[in-house]
Amino acid sequence: MMTLAERAQLDEQFRAQKEAREQALLARVKPPVIDVHFGQLAPKLEGPRCSHVGAGGRQCESPPVDGKQECSRHVRWNQIYPTALPFPEDALSLQEMMGYVVVCLVDKVINEDQARVISDLCRIMEKNLARCERELEQMAWRRLK
């Protein structure tokens, strides 16, 4: 029979051997590391930019309108909708817009039919987000040239 001390010593030796085998195996199959600096791949825009910062924290990359700090899209939006309604440019701002609609519905500022129409429009806007992103990227690249 084995004593508890002998058993503990054997268990410790077994664990040490197992760890050594795992380390040796990891050393043999360790994949190479490729360091890519994504910050260097992003275009650096020069010149003034729109001061609007979206719900995701990203600043608009469009050039501002003369005499204003925002681009034409954001100036137009603020003139048409001078409320707390966020500009629907990404998924986060669409969520904010839907939250605003819920508050308006609960406070009876709008009725259920109006809320339903706004909800349908938000779904359409969400489908258009990818295309808008591509167009904005193309505009930024043209600005670089």
HELIX and SHEET records of a PDB file:
HELIX    1   1 LEU A    4  VAL A   29  1                                  26    
HELIX    2   2 PHE A   38  LEU A   41  1                                   4    
HELIX    3   3 SER A   72  ILE A   80  1                                   9    
HELIX    4   4 ALA A   91  VAL A  106  1                                  16    
HELIX    5   5 GLU A  112  LEU A  144  1                                  33    
END                                                                             
